Amino acid sequence: MSIRIRLTLGYVGVLTAILIVFSAVVYTSLSFSLLRAVDRTLQDRAAQVGSVIAAQNDPLTVLRTGLIDLPALDVFSTPAAYIQVVRGDGSVARRSQNLGDQRLPLDADLLAVNLRNQPALKTLVLENGVRLRMVSVPISVAGQVVGAVQVGQPLTDLDAALKRVLVLLMVGTLVTIIAAGGVGLLMSWLSLRPIDRITQTAGRIVRAQDLGRRLPVPTTDDEVGRLVSTFNAMLERLDRLFQAQQRLGADVSHELRTPLTTIRGNVDLLRRGAATDPTELALALEAIEGEVDRMNRLVADLLLLAQAEADMKLEKQPVELDTLILQVYRQAQLMSATHFPIGERVSIHLGHEDQAVVEGDPDRIKQLLLNLIDNALKYTPPGGQITISLYRDQDWVRVSVEDTGVGIPSDVLPHIFDRFYRAQRKGRKGVGLGLSIARWIAEAHNGRLTVESQVGQGTTFTLWLPT
């Protein structure tokens, strides 16, 4: 069963229950009110007859003779109200002319209550099925009950009115339920139509394998609009990840092809006799070792990124950054000597240096800084300069790596921290993982990594860590 049908059935079900309860309350209240009105009318007439009887008779005379002077009852009767006076034994003493030869039914329960000098009300059902509402008020002389005044009225008109009200309530409830069902279906269809479009678009994307397609964003800022925006954002992220995965496959294949080709070439040289020449053997083994180290670094970077995706926790401890910076500085000089021949090296300098202690993983912080220096060495021409500085600003520590290299174009700057992203520039290139790893390490230390650059003037990376 679809959501549209379930929503409509639930809405109609709740509305039906409310209408039934409302109709029952209205019908019961109306029935009670109408019956109370009839009762008040009957009680008033019975009281009037009782008052006239009390006014026309002297109690001593009644007690001495046992006779009661009864008034004419037609004055108090109406076509819909019947009056009769009964004696204590239940025999009829007088009745209104509209009764003709008939008499109001004698109910033993009513008479028993009257004999206790109490009025009584009761609804009686006649032989023809008509309901009769009757009030019986006792007639007492000197504290002794000698009879009762009974006033009865058929409830035919009341029952007919209640029946009409019941029919109207039932028809109104039925029409309202049908109308509510139709409106509910329409509203649910209108509300869920954007979701149907999302489903259809998602199906087309799956069939066409086109993650570049997007949903039209509704103009209304409601739940569906936010869902569409979230869905589009998800597609955007999936598209970037899918493209990054494709670039990863191409980049890794490219990066591995070169060292594997080098290793295979050197192995072939060794097979053709280079192994017997100590100089050729040393060169071949050195080349193989260098390429193996390069592949190891690539695999280690990929493994580190996979661990970062799995929310790897760092083992933090107090780290003296000034001491760590000194270690990085020494290793950076070795890296410069490795990257450039003598006389064309990039000089490494220590800039401003404060003392600072942070909570972190010293190996990861060192890896981050070496990645920044390696990146600076790639894009700084021979004769350039790289400066490492340490500043302490209240709650933060800043470590900057500044170079005098070629700089980063403004259109490339927003993407340099993306995984597997490599700018199309001349010079030495990597796989595009170093800066991504550096940013992850900074964020894992509750810090951040920022960059400022101008083309032709150089670049400054700044690591911010909380003290």
SEDRENLUM-640818 format. One record per residue (C-alpha): z, y, x; residue in one letter. Coordinates in steps of 0.001 Angstrom, whole numbers, plus 524288, in hexadecimal, padded with zeros to 5 digits. Example, Ala and Ser with C-alpha at 12.3 -4.5 7.8 and 13.67 -1.06 7.14 Angstrom:
# residues 2
GUTOR     pz     py     px  code
GUTOR  81E78  7EE6C  8300C     A
GUTOR  81BE4  7FBDC  83566     S
***
This chain:
# residues 467
GUTOR     pz     py     px  code
GUTOR  80000  80000  80000     M
GUTOR  7FC02  80D2F  80577     S
GUTOR  80583  81839  80841     I
GUTOR  7FEBE  8205D  7FDD7     R
GUTOR  801AE  8163F  7F34D     I
GUTOR  80FA5  81438  7F810     R
GUTOR  81253  822D5  7F801     L
GUTOR  80C9B  82455  7EA66     T
GUTOR  81425  818B7  7E4F6     L
GUTOR  820BB  81DA3  7EAF4     G
GUTOR  81E8F  82B55  7E59C     Y
GUTOR  81B18  82638  7D809     V
GUTOR  8268A  81CB1  7D831     G
GUTOR  8306F  8274D  7DB47     V
GUTOR  82A6F  83061  7D122     L
GUTOR  82A92  8258C  7C6E8     T
GUTOR  838FC  822E6  7C948     A
GUTOR  83C09  83172  7C829     I
GUTOR  83441  832D6  7BB85     L
GUTOR  83A94  826D4  7B56F     I
GUTOR  84830  82BC5  7B89E     V
GUTOR  8449D  83957  7B3B0     F
GUTOR  83ED9  833FF  7A708     S
GUTOR  84ABD  82B6F  7A4BB     A
GUTOR  853E5  836F5  7A6CB     V
GUTOR  84BCE  83FB7  79DB4     V
GUTOR  84AD4  83557  7931A     Y
GUTOR  8594E  831E8  793BE     T
GUTOR  85D87  8402A  793C9     S
GUTOR  854B3  8438E  78854     L
GUTOR  85931  837BD  78073     S
GUTOR  8675F  83B07  782E1     F
GUTOR  86569  8496F  77F58     S
GUTOR  85E32  84678  772B0     L
GUTOR  86844  83C61  76E8F     L
GUTOR  8734D  845E2  77173     R
GUTOR  86C9F  8500D  768E0     A
GUTOR  86BA6  84637  75DAE     V
GUTOR  879E7  84296  75F86     D
GUTOR  87E55  850B7  75EF0     R
GUTOR  876A1  852C9  7524F     T
GUTOR  87C61  8469F  74C08     L
GUTOR  88A32  84A0B  7503D     Q
GUTOR  888D1  857DB  74ADB     D
GUTOR  88467  852D7  73D8C     R
GUTOR  88F33  848B8  73D0D     A
GUTOR  89927  85338  7409A     A
GUTOR  893EC  85C27  735CF     Q
GUTOR  89537  85165  72B9F     V
GUTOR  8A2DB  84E2E  73065     G
GUTOR  8A6DB  85C7B  72FAD     S
GUTOR  8A21F  85DC4  72188     V
GUTOR  8A94F  85160  71DAA     I
GUTOR  8B5C9  8565C  723DB     A
GUTOR  8B45A  86370  71CF9     A
GUTOR  8B1E3  85D8A  70F68     Q
GUTOR  8BD11  853BC  70F5C     N
GUTOR  8CBAE  8553B  70F21     D
GUTOR  8D264  84AE3  7177B     P
GUTOR  8DD8B  848C4  70DB6     L
GUTOR  8D41A  846B0  70294     T
GUTOR  8CC14  83D3F  70AA4     V
GUTOR  8D81E  8359C  70E64     L
GUTOR  8DD3C  8355C  7004D     R
GUTOR  8D079  831D5  6F980     T
GUTOR  8C8B0  82BA9  704B4     G
GUTOR  8BCC5  8336D  7006A     L
GUTOR  8B4C0  83CA4  70915     I
GUTOR  8ABEA  8475E  7040F     D
GUTOR  89F22  845EF  70BA4     L
GUTOR  89553  85111  70D11     P
GUTOR  886C3  84FF7  70A78     A
GUTOR  88113  84A6A  71722     L
GUTOR  8731F  84F2F  714F1     D
GUTOR  87735  85CB0  7195A     V
GUTOR  8797B  8574C  72707     F
GUTOR  86E74  84D69  727C3     S
GUTOR  8607F  84F71  72C71     T
GUTOR  85472  846DA  72B5F     P
GUTOR  857D2  8415B  738B3     A
GUTOR  8669F  84098  736F5     A
GUTOR  86DAD  83739  72DBE     Y
GUTOR  87BE8  838D6  7298C     I
GUTOR  8854E  82FAA  722E6     Q
GUTOR  893FB  82EFD  720C7     V
GUTOR  89A8E  821AD  72162     V
GUTOR  8A823  81D68  71DAA     R
GUTOR  8B187  816A4  726BD     G
GUTOR  8ACF7  80957  721F5     D
GUTOR  89ED5  80C92  72535     G
GUTOR  899EC  80F12  71772     S
GUTOR  89141  81ADB  7155D     V
GUTOR  897C2  825ED  70DEB     A
GUTOR  88C35  82F72  70E19     R
GUTOR  87F24  830CC  714F3     R
GUTOR  8747B  83B15  715FD     S
GUTOR  868F9  83A1F  70CAA     Q
GUTOR  85F08  83833  717B9     N
GUTOR  864DE  82AAB  71988     L
GUTOR  860A1  826D8  70BC4     G
GUTOR  86565  81914  708CF     D
GUTOR  86750  81678  7173C     Q
GUTOR  8737F  81830  71F21     R
GUTOR  87647  81A47  72D4B     L
GUTOR  87970  80D73  733F7     P
GUTOR  887E3  80A82  73496     L
GUTOR  88BC9  807B5  74280     D
GUTOR  898D2  800FC  74447     A
GUTOR  89AA9  806D0  751E1     D
GUTOR  898FB  814B5  74CDE     L
GUTOR  8A24F  8126E  7418C     L
GUTOR  8AC7D  80C4E  74A6D     A
GUTOR  8AC2D  8183C  75343     V
GUTOR  8AD2E  82152  74779     N
GUTOR  8B902  819FD  74243     L
GUTOR  8BFA8  81D9C  74F1B     R
GUTOR  8BCF3  82BC1  74B33     N
GUTOR  8B25D  82D86  75597     Q
GUTOR  8A40D  831A5  75406     P
GUTOR  89972  82886  758C2     A
GUTOR  88AFD  8290E  75C78     L
GUTOR  8819E  81DC1  75CE1     K
GUTOR  87316  81AB5  75CB2     T
GUTOR  86FA4  8104B  752A8     L
GUTOR  862D5  808F6  75169     V
GUTOR  85E3B  80740  74351     L
GUTOR  856F6  7FB80  73E29     E
GUTOR  849DA  80284  73F54     N
GUTOR  84C8A  804FB  74DD7     G
GUTOR  84F99  8136D  74C3E     V
GUTOR  85AD5  81851  75466     R
GUTOR  8653E  81FD8  74CF0     L
GUTOR  86EF1  828B8  75392     R
GUTOR  87B6E  8296E  74B99     M
GUTOR  8882C  830F0  74CED     V
GUTOR  89428  82CFA  74530     S
GUTOR  89FA0  83680  743EE     V
GUTOR  8AC61  8320B  73D6B     P
GUTOR  8B20B  838B6  7312A     I
GUTOR  8C0C0  83937  73246     S
GUTOR  8CAE3  83E39  7287C     V
GUTOR  8D8AC  840A4  72D4C     A
GUTOR  8D596  838E0  73974     G
GUTOR  8D01A  82D3E  731D5     Q
GUTOR  8C1B1  82976  732E5     V
GUTOR  8BBFB  827FD  72565     V
GUTOR  8AD96  82785  728CF     G
GUTOR  8A2E8  82CA9  7319C     A
GUTOR  8975A  835DC  73150     V
GUTOR  88B3D  82F6E  736F2     Q
GUTOR  87F15  83719  73ACB     V
GUTOR  87313  82FFC  73FA2     G
GUTOR  865C4  83450  744AF     Q
GUTOR  85A20  82BB1  74831     P
GUTOR  855B7  82D2E  75648     L
GUTOR  84765  82B52  752DF     T
GUTOR  84351  83900  7571A     D
GUTOR  84BA2  8384F  7636A     L
GUTOR  84607  82B0D  7672A     D
GUTOR  83831  82FF4  764A9     A
GUTOR  83A8F  83BE1  76D21     A
GUTOR  84051  8339E  77804     L
GUTOR  834DA  82A43  77713     K
GUTOR  82B3F  83584  77889     R
GUTOR  832D9  83A8A  78446     V
GUTOR  83300  82CE6  78A31     L
GUTOR  82445  82B9F  78867     V
GUTOR  8221C  838F5  78E7A     L
GUTOR  82AC8  8358E  79A01     L
GUTOR  823E5  8288D  79C22     M
GUTOR  8164E  82E6C  79B0E     V
GUTOR  81A23  839ED  7A3A4     G
GUTOR  82004  830E5  7ADD3     T
GUTOR  813EF  82833  7ADCD     L
GUTOR  80A92  833BB  7AEEC     V
GUTOR  812D2  839CB  7B9AF     T
GUTOR  81325  82D10  7C153     I
GUTOR  80464  82B70  7C04F     I
GUTOR  80225  83989  7C446     A
GUTOR  80BEC  8385A  7CF72     A
GUTOR  8051C  82C07  7D428     G
GUTOR  7F80A  832F9  7D46D     G
GUTOR  7FD8A  83EFB  7DB1B     V
GUTOR  80502  8366C  7E4AF     G
GUTOR  7F8AB  82EF7  7E853     L
GUTOR  7F147  83BB7  7EA2C     L
GUTOR  7FC0F  841ED  7F25C     M
GUTOR  7FDDE  835D1  7FABE     S
GUTOR  7EF35  83507  7FCCD     W
GUTOR  7EE8D  8434C  800D3     L
GUTOR  7FA79  841C5  8099B     S
GUTOR  7F5E3  8354B  8102D     L
GUTOR  7E781  838EC  81162     R
GUTOR  7E9AD  83F25  81EE2     P
GUTOR  7F050  8329A  82332     I
GUTOR  7E46D  82B03  81E82     D
GUTOR  7DC05  833F9  826D2     R
GUTOR  7E500  83158  83266     I
GUTOR  7E388  822C3  83036     T
GUTOR  7D4C3  823B2  82F11     Q
GUTOR  7D3B4  82C36  83B35     T
GUTOR  7DC82  82304  842CB     A
GUTOR  7D3F7  817AC  83E78     G
GUTOR  7C7AE  81EC5  842FA     R
GUTOR  7CE20  821EC  84FEE     I
GUTOR  7D1BA  8139E  851C7     V
GUTOR  7C41C  80EF2  84E1A     R
GUTOR  7BD15  8191E  85641     A
GUTOR  7C742  8190F  86140     Q
GUTOR  7C62E  827E3  8614B     D
GUTOR  7D34C  82DFA  864AB     L
GUTOR  7CD0E  83B6C  8653A     G
GUTOR  7CC0F  83C5A  85676     R
GUTOR  7D66C  84463  84F67     R
GUTOR  7DB36  845F0  84172     L
GUTOR  7D8FA  852C1  83A42     P
GUTOR  7E61C  859B9  839BB     V
GUTOR  7EA05  85DEA  82BD7     P
GUTOR  7ECEA  86C36  82958     T
GUTOR  7F9F9  868E4  822E3     T
GUTOR  805EB  86798  82B9B     D
GUTOR  80BCE  85BB1  824F2     D
GUTOR  80F40  84DCC  828B5     E
GUTOR  80107  84975  82865     V
GUTOR  7FCD6  85509  830AD     G
GUTOR  80733  851DB  83AD2     R
GUTOR  80329  84391  83A6D     L
GUTOR  7F4F4  84745  83D0F     V
GUTOR  7F908  85031  8484A     S
GUTOR  8018A  84575  84E04     T
GUTOR  7F68C  83B8C  84C64     F
GUTOR  7ECFF  8449C  85347     N
GUTOR  7F6CF  846E0  85E33     A
GUTOR  7F85C  83834  85F8B     M
GUTOR  7E99B  83685  86035     L
GUTOR  7E8EF  84132  86A6E     E
GUTOR  7F333  83A77  872B9     R
GUTOR  7ECDD  82D22  870F5     L
GUTOR  7DFC6  832FA  874B5     D
GUTOR  7E58E  838D9  8810D     R
GUTOR  7EC83  82C26  8846F     L
GUTOR  7E03F  82435  881E9     F
GUTOR  7D82A  82D3F  88A68     Q
GUTOR  7E2D1  82CF9  894B0     A
GUTOR  7E2A1  81E35  8943C     Q
GUTOR  7D3F6  81E38  89612     Q
GUTOR  7D558  827BC  8A163     R
GUTOR  7E01D  81F36  8A6F3     L
GUTOR  7D75B  8135C  8A6CC     G
GUTOR  7CC51  81AE5  8AD30     A
GUTOR  7D52A  821AD  8B70E     D
GUTOR  7DCB6  81587  8BABF     V
GUTOR  7D010  80DE9  8BC02     S
GUTOR  7CA82  818A8  8C485     H
GUTOR  7D6C6  819CC  8CCB6     E
GUTOR  7D7A9  80B25  8CE9D     L
GUTOR  7C939  80967  8D16C     R
GUTOR  7C9C5  81171  8DDEB     T
GUTOR  7D552  80A82  8E468     P
GUTOR  7D066  7FD2F  8E00F     L
GUTOR  7C301  80036  8E590     T
GUTOR  7C94B  804CA  8F238     T
GUTOR  7D1BD  7F8AD  8F319     I
GUTOR  7C641  7EFB3  8F066     R
GUTOR  7BDE1  7F69B  8FA72     G
GUTOR  7C837  7F524  904C7     N
GUTOR  7CA36  7E6E6  9014F     V
GUTOR  7BB91  7E4BC  902EB     D
GUTOR  7BC33  7EB67  9103A     L
GUTOR  7C731  7E278  9142A     L
GUTOR  7BF7A  7D69C  90FD6     R
GUTOR  7B390  7DAE9  917A9     R
GUTOR  7BB4C  7DB0E  9242A     G
GUTOR  7C30E  7E7A5  9243E     A
GUTOR  7CF6C  7DF93  9244D     A
GUTOR  7CCD0  7DBCC  9328B     T
GUTOR  7CC5E  7EA1A  936AE     D
GUTOR  7DA3F  7EF9C  93770     P
GUTOR  7D5AE  7FD98  934EC     T
GUTOR  7CD32  7FA0A  92949     E
GUTOR  7D7EF  7F11D  92411     L
GUTOR  7E212  7FC0D  924D0     A
GUTOR  7D919  805BF  91DF8     L
GUTOR  7D5C4  7FC17  91332     A
GUTOR  7E3E7  7F86F  910C7     L
GUTOR  7E7E7  806C5  910D2     E
GUTOR  7DD74  809E3  906BA     A
GUTOR  7E17F  7FE5C  8FE3F     I
GUTOR  7EFD2  80246  8FF38     E
GUTOR  7ECB4  8104C  8FB5D     G
GUTOR  7E503  80C2A  8EF72     E
GUTOR  7EFAA  8028B  8EB61     V
GUTOR  7F998  80D8E  8EC54     D
GUTOR  7F0CE  815FE  8E3D6     R
GUTOR  7EFEC  80B77  8D96C     M
GUTOR  7FE98  80962  8DA22     N
GUTOR  800D8  817D3  8D77D     R
GUTOR  7F79B  81762  8CBE3     L
GUTOR  7FE43  80B6A  8C626     V
GUTOR  80BB0  81169  8C87C     A
GUTOR  807B1  81DDA  8C15B     D
GUTOR  80280  81626  8B5D6     L
GUTOR  80EEF  80E04  8B567     L
GUTOR  81757  81A4C  8B5AF     L
GUTOR  80FD2  8202E  8AA4C     L
GUTOR  81155  81385  8A2AC     A
GUTOR  81FFC  813DE  8A527     Q
GUTOR  8205B  8220E  8A0D1     A
GUTOR  819BC  81E39  89410     E
GUTOR  82465  813DF  89263     A
GUTOR  82EC4  81EA1  8939E     D
GUTOR  83395  81AA2  8A105     M
GUTOR  840F7  82023  8A453     K
GUTOR  84342  82654  8B19A     L
GUTOR  84F29  82353  8B9EB     E
GUTOR  854AF  830FA  8BBBC     K
GUTOR  85E6C  83575  8C5E3     Q
GUTOR  86213  84257  8CC67     P
GUTOR  85697  846BF  8D4CB     V
GUTOR  8576E  8514E  8DF3D     E
GUTOR  84A4E  857C2  8DD7E     L
GUTOR  84AAB  85F75  8EA3A     D
GUTOR  84BF1  852BB  8F1D1     T
GUTOR  84160  84C56  8E98F     L
GUTOR  8383F  857F2  8EBB1     I
GUTOR  839D5  85675  8FA52     L
GUTOR  835DA  84819  8F96E     Q
GUTOR  82A18  84BB3  8F132     V
GUTOR  8265A  85642  8FAE7     Y
GUTOR  82636  84CA7  90630     R
GUTOR  81E40  842B6  8FEAA     Q
GUTOR  814E0  84D64  8FA40     A
GUTOR  811FB  8508F  9087A     Q
GUTOR  80E6B  84254  90AD6     L
GUTOR  805AE  8427C  8FEBA     M
GUTOR  7FEBC  84EAD  903AE     S
GUTOR  7FC86  8482E  910C7     A
GUTOR  7F6E0  83C5E  909DA     T
GUTOR  7EDD1  84425  900EC     H
GUTOR  7E836  84D89  90B0B     F
GUTOR  7E3BD  84C7A  9191E     P
GUTOR  7EAC0  853EC  923E6     I
GUTOR  7E78B  86252  9239C     G
GUTOR  7E3C8  86228  9151E     E
GUTOR  7F0BA  85EB0  90F0D     R
GUTOR  7F75B  8655F  90398     V
GUTOR  80439  86AEA  9084C     S
GUTOR  810B4  86747  90110     I
GUTOR  81B90  8716E  90043     H
GUTOR  82949  87231  8FAC9     L
GUTOR  82B26  87E77  8F2B3     G
GUTOR  8376C  88347  8EC1B     H
GUTOR  84203  878EC  8EC0C     E
GUTOR  84ECC  878F1  8E45B     D
GUTOR  858E0  86E57  8E342     Q
GUTOR  858B3  8670C  8D655     A
GUTOR  85D64  85A2F  8D0B9     V
GUTOR  85755  853D0  8C4B9     V
GUTOR  85911  84708  8BD5C     E
GUTOR  84D14  83EBB  8BF71     G
GUTOR  845DF  833B6  8C615     D
GUTOR  84357  8381E  8D424     P
GUTOR  837EA  82EC7  8D60D     D
GUTOR  83100  8339D  8C9C8     R
GUTOR  8334E  84203  8CCF0     I
GUTOR  82DF7  83F7C  8DA8E     K
GUTOR  82245  83883  8D4BA     Q
GUTOR  81FC9  84421  8CBBF     L
GUTOR  81FDE  84DF4  8D6F8     L
GUTOR  8175C  84560  8DF9A     L
GUTOR  80D97  84419  8D46F     N
GUTOR  80D04  852EC  8D38A     L
GUTOR  80B35  85424  8E242     I
GUTOR  800C0  849A0  8E266     D
GUTOR  7F9B4  850B3  8D777     N
GUTOR  7FAC5  85D83  8DF0D     A
GUTOR  7F557  8571F  8EB56     L
GUTOR  7E988  85250  8E3C9     K
GUTOR  7E576  85FDC  8DF67     Y
GUTOR  7E9FE  8685D  8EAB1     T
GUTOR  7DF80  86A95  8F50D     P
GUTOR  7E26F  868C0  90397     P
GUTOR  7EA62  873E8  9091F     G
GUTOR  7F14E  87623  8FC28     G
GUTOR  7FFCD  87602  8F99A     Q
GUTOR  80964  86ED9  8F0B3     I
GUTOR  81700  87471  8EEA9     T
GUTOR  822A8  86D0F  8E90A     I
GUTOR  82DBD  8756B  8E3A7     S
GUTOR  83AB8  872F8  8DCD0     L
GUTOR  84152  87CF0  8D3EB     Y
GUTOR  84DC2  87C4A  8CBE8     R
GUTOR  84E33  88472  8BF51     D
GUTOR  85AEE  882E2  8B7BC     Q
GUTOR  858FD  87677  8AFB3     D
GUTOR  84BDE  872AC  8B5AF     W
GUTOR  84682  86EC6  8C2DF     V
GUTOR  83861  8720E  8C64C     R
GUTOR  83079  86AAB  8D063     V
GUTOR  82318  8709A  8D2B9     S
GUTOR  8175D  86B1A  8DA0B     V
GUTOR  80DFB  8763C  8DCED     E
GUTOR  800AB  874A2  8E359     D
GUTOR  7F587  87D76  8E75F     T
GUTOR  7EB25  87444  8E250     G
GUTOR  7DF63  875DD  8D978     V
GUTOR  7E792  877C5  8CD1C     G
GUTOR  7E5C8  871F0  8BF9F     I
GUTOR  7DC3F  877AB  8B5A4     P
GUTOR  7E27E  87C94  8A911     S
GUTOR  7DAE5  872E2  8A0B2     D
GUTOR  7DFF3  86784  8A8D5     V
GUTOR  7EE17  86C19  8A9B6     L
GUTOR  7F27F  86709  89C38     P
GUTOR  7EDD6  8593F  89F77     H
GUTOR  7F29F  856DB  8AD37     I
GUTOR  7FEBA  84F7A  8A8A8     F
GUTOR  7F6DE  8467B  89FC0     D
GUTOR  7F659  83899  8A44D     R
GUTOR  7E9CE  8346A  8AB19     F
GUTOR  7E48D  8424A  8AA97     Y
GUTOR  7DCFA  8468A  8B6A4     R
GUTOR  7D684  853AD  8B835     A
GUTOR  7C831  8533B  8BC0A     Q
GUTOR  7C9B8  85A26  8C8FF     R
GUTOR  7C542  857A4  8D6AF     K
GUTOR  7CF03  85243  8E026     G
GUTOR  7D844  846E1  8E094     R
GUTOR  7DB53  840B3  8D39D     K
GUTOR  7E54E  83724  8CE4A     G
GUTOR  7E63C  82F26  8C201     V
GUTOR  7ECA4  83A1D  8BA4C     G
GUTOR  7FA33  83409  8B980     L
GUTOR  8021D  83BE6  8C359     G
GUTOR  804BF  84816  8BB33     L
GUTOR  80714  83FFE  8AEE9     S
GUTOR  81160  8381B  8B631     I
GUTOR  8174E  844A5  8BB8B     A
GUTOR  818C3  84A7C  8ADFA     R
GUTOR  81EEE  83E01  8A8C4     W
GUTOR  828E8  83DF4  8B3CF     I
GUTOR  82C57  84C32  8B0F7     A
GUTOR  82E2D  84999  8A273     E
GUTOR  83628  83D52  8A565     A
GUTOR  83FA0  8464B  8ACB2     H
GUTOR  84076  84F7C  8A0E2     N
GUTOR  83837  85936  8A860     G
GUTOR  82A4B  85E1D  8A815     R
GUTOR  81EAF  8602C  8B0F5     L
GUTOR  816DE  86CC8  8B028     T
GUTOR  80AC5  871A1  8B743     V
GUTOR  804CB  87ECE  8BA8C     E
GUTOR  7F77F  87FDC  8C0DA     S
GUTOR  7EC87  88940  8C429     Q
GUTOR  7DF34  884C0  8C879     V
GUTOR  7DD21  88790  8D6DD     G
GUTOR  7EB38  88BAD  8D943     Q
GUTOR  7F331  87F5B  8D78C     G
GUTOR  7FC62  87815  8CE84     T
GUTOR  80B12  8778D  8CCB5     T
GUTOR  811D6  86BFE  8C647     F
GUTOR  8201A  86E35  8C26A     T
GUTOR  829DB  86374  8BF5E     L
GUTOR  83528  867F7  8B6B8     W
GUTOR  8415D  85F66  8B6CD     L
GUTOR  84E91  861F8  8B043     P
GUTOR  859E8  86375  8B9A3     T
***
